[in-house]
Amino acid sequence: MVAPALLLLLALPAGAWRGLGLPRRPCVQCCHPAWPPAAPGPGAHVSDGDAWAGLPRLRPTIDISILKGEKGEAGVRGRSGRSGKEGPPGSRGLRGRKGQKGQAGLPGAQCPRAYAAFSVGRREGLHSADALQAVTFDTELVNLDGAFDLASGRFFCTAPGVYFLSLNVHTWNYKETYLHIMRNARAAAVLYAQPSERSVMQAQSLLLPLAAGDAVWVRMFQRDRDNAIFGESGDLYITFSGHLVKPDAEL
């Protein structure tokens, strides 16, 4: 009898249960609530007795540092790259402090110095015999290294450089005095005095560059007049002198 009655009750529709007057029991949750609870929506009603209301929502995180492995070994060094372009020069730095004075070095070899000088004279007077005539000398005052030849009246340069040359003569009464200071075959300067009833001292001087092998001498030049220079054995009126002022190595 019980089994057919239960089957009859189960076959009844859902709305027929209310008419039977059976007592209703409250629903009891048969499983644990989810954790953490889902946050209520913006339109949901939250009662004061709700146990999950007001609690912060927690999200799980993973600490990546605990998953990092140990440092590996260094790899093989790669090839060097190409050099870059040179950059612009930097600004000048500050001036450094003055260093200490160094020790004196060993004395060097003394530089060789060139010397050259001559001074010769003629005591006997001279009259021109040809149109061009070299003046010779008979008195040697200074003749370093024998560079001046009295017989030819020529100084031969062995130390090239700048020389100072000076010629002094005494004119002859009523006769012309016309002389040249010569460098090789060219006249470098002239000494001239017109005929006069009074004899006078005449002088000429100059600076002249000479090369090795150059010859310096005095030439008497005759034109249509008698050309002469005065001299006597007791006194020295005619002199020709020269000396090196500065060698080529110091120019």
C-alpha positions in Angstrom: 0.0 0.0 0.0 2.8 2.4 0.7 4.6 2.0 -2.6 1.5 2.8 -4.7 0.9 5.9 -2.6 4.4 7.2 -3.1 4.1 6.7 -6.8 0.8 8.6 -6.8 2.4 11.5 -5.1 5.4 11.7 -7.4 3.0 11.7 -10.4 1.2 14.8 -9.2 2.1 18.1 -11.0 4.2 20.7 -9.2 1.3 23.0 -8.4 -0.6 20.3 -6.7 1.8 20.1 -3.8 0.5 23.4 -2.4 -3.0 22.1 -2.1 -2.0 19.1 -0.2 -1.2 21.1 2.9 2.2 19.5 3.5 4.6 21.3 5.8 7.4 23.2 4.1 11.0 23.0 5.3 13.7 25.6 4.7 16.5 24.8 2.2 19.7 23.8 3.8 23.0 24.2 1.9 24.6 20.9 1.5 28.1 22.1 0.4 30.7 24.6 1.6 30.5 28.1 0.1 33.0 29.1 -2.6 36.1 30.9 -1.5 36.7 33.7 -2.1 33.1 34.7 -2.6 32.3 36.5 -5.8 31.8 40.2 -5.4 28.1 41.3 -5.7 27.2 43.2 -8.8 26.4 46.9 -8.8 22.6 46.3 -8.6 22.7 43.4 -6.1 21.2 43.8 -2.7 23.5 43.0 0.2 22.0 42.2 3.6 23.6 43.2 6.9 23.8 39.6 7.8 25.7 38.5 4.8 29.0 37.0 6.0 30.9 37.8 2.9 29.8 41.4 2.6 32.6 44.0 3.0 35.5 41.5 2.8 38.3 42.4 0.2 38.5 40.4 -2.8 41.8 38.5 -3.0 43.6 37.4 -6.2 46.3 34.8 -6.2 49.8 35.9 -7.3 52.9 34.0 -8.2 56.4 35.1 -7.0 58.4 34.9 -10.3 61.7 35.3 -8.4 61.4 31.9 -6.9 61.1 30.4 -10.4 64.4 32.1 -11.6 67.2 29.7 -12.2 70.9 30.0 -11.3 73.2 32.3 -13.3 74.8 30.5 -16.2 78.5 30.6 -17.3 79.8 33.5 -19.5 79.8 32.8 -23.2 82.6 33.1 -25.7 83.7 36.7 -26.3 82.6 38.0 -29.7 84.8 39.8 -32.2 85.6 43.5 -31.8 83.5 45.8 -33.8 84.8 48.4 -36.3 86.3 51.6 -34.9 83.9 54.5 -34.9 84.5 57.9 -36.5 86.9 60.3 -34.7 84.9 62.7 -32.6 85.5 66.4 -32.4 88.4 67.7 -30.3 87.5 68.4 -26.8 88.0 71.7 -25.0 91.5 72.5 -23.7 92.1 71.3 -20.2 93.5 73.2 -17.3 97.1 74.0 -17.2 99.1 71.6 -15.0 101.6 72.5 -12.4 105.1 73.3 -13.4 107.4 70.3 -13.0 110.7 70.1 -11.2 113.8 71.3 -12.9 115.8 68.5 -14.5 119.4 67.7 -14.1 122.0 69.5 -16.3 123.1 67.4 -19.2 126.7 66.6 -20.3 128.6 69.5 -22.0 128.4 69.3 -25.7 131.2 69.6 -28.2 132.2 73.1 -29.0 131.0 74.4 -32.3 133.8 75.1 -34.7 134.0 78.8 -35.5 135.3 80.1 -38.8 137.8 82.9 -39.0 139.2 84.8 -41.9 141.0 88.1 -42.1 143.7 89.9 -44.1 145.3 93.3 -44.1 148.1 94.2 -46.7 149.8 97.3 -47.9 151.9 98.8 -50.7 154.7 101.2 -50.0 155.7 102.0 -53.5 153.6 104.3 -55.7 151.9 102.9 -58.8 151.2 104.5 -62.3 148.9 102.7 -64.7 150.6 101.0 -67.6 147.6 99.3 -69.2 143.9 100.0 -69.4 143.2 97.3 -66.7 145.9 96.5 -64.2 145.9 94.5 -60.9 147.3 96.3 -57.9 149.9 94.1 -56.1 151.1 94.5 -52.5 154.5 94.3 -50.7 153.6 94.4 -47.1 151.7 91.8 -45.1 150.1 93.0 -41.9 147.6 90.2 -41.2 147.1 87.1 -43.3 145.3 84.3 -41.6 146.0 80.9 -43.1 147.9 82.6 -45.9 144.7 83.2 -47.8 146.1 86.4 -49.4 148.6 86.2 -52.2 150.8 89.3 -52.3 152.3 88.6 -55.7 148.9 88.5 -57.5 147.2 90.9 -55.0 144.3 88.4 -54.5 142.5 87.1 -51.4 141.0 83.6 -52.0 138.0 82.9 -49.8 138.0 79.6 -47.9 135.4 80.4 -45.3 132.2 81.5 -47.1 130.1 84.2 -45.5 129.7 88.0 -45.3 133.0 90.0 -45.4 133.9 93.6 -44.7 136.3 95.1 -47.2 138.2 98.4 -47.0 140.6 100.1 -49.5 142.6 103.2 -48.6 144.9 105.1 -51.0 146.7 108.4 -51.3 146.1 110.3 -54.6 148.9 111.8 -56.7 149.0 115.5 -57.6 147.4 116.4 -60.9 146.6 112.8 -61.6 143.4 110.8 -61.7 142.8 108.0 -59.2 140.4 105.3 -60.5 140.3 102.0 -58.8 137.8 99.1 -58.5 137.3 96.6 -55.7 136.8 93.3 -57.6 135.0 90.1 -56.8 136.3 87.6 -59.4 135.9 89.4 -62.8 133.2 91.9 -61.7 133.6 95.3 -60.1 131.9 95.4 -56.7 132.8 99.1 -55.8 134.8 102.0 -57.2 137.2 104.4 -55.6 137.6 107.6 -57.6 139.3 111.0 -57.2 139.6 113.7 -59.9 143.0 115.3 -60.7 143.9 118.0 -58.2 146.9 120.1 -57.3 146.6 118.7 -53.8 146.9 115.0 -52.9 144.4 113.6 -50.5 143.6 110.3 -48.8 140.7 108.4 -50.4 138.8 105.4 -48.9 136.1 102.9 -49.9 134.5 100.2 -47.9 131.7 97.7 -48.3 130.1 94.4 -47.1 130.3 91.7 -49.6 129.1 88.0 -49.6 131.8 85.6 -50.7 131.5 82.0 -51.6 134.3 79.4 -51.2 136.8 80.0 -54.0 135.9 83.6 -54.7 138.8 86.0 -55.3 138.9 89.6 -54.1 141.4 92.1 -55.6 142.0 95.7 -56.6 142.1 96.8 -60.2 143.5 100.1 -61.6 141.3 101.4 -64.5 142.9 103.8 -67.0 140.9 106.1 -69.3 142.2 109.0 -71.3 144.1 110.4 -68.3 147.1 109.2 -66.3 146.0 107.1 -63.4 148.2 106.8 -60.3 148.3 106.3 -56.5 151.0 107.8 -54.3 153.4 105.9 -52.1 156.9 106.1 -50.6 159.1 103.6 -48.8 159.1 105.4 -45.4 155.3 105.4 -44.9 152.4 103.1 -45.7 149.7 105.0 -47.6 148.0 102.2 -49.6 146.2 99.5 -47.6 143.7 96.8 -48.5 141.9 94.9 -45.6 139.0 92.5 -45.1 137.6 90.1 -42.5 134.8 87.6 -42.1 131.8 89.2 -40.3 129.5 86.1 -40.3 129.9 82.7 -41.9 127.2 81.1 -44.0 126.6 78.5 -41.3 125.3 81.2 -39.0 123.2 83.0 -41.5 
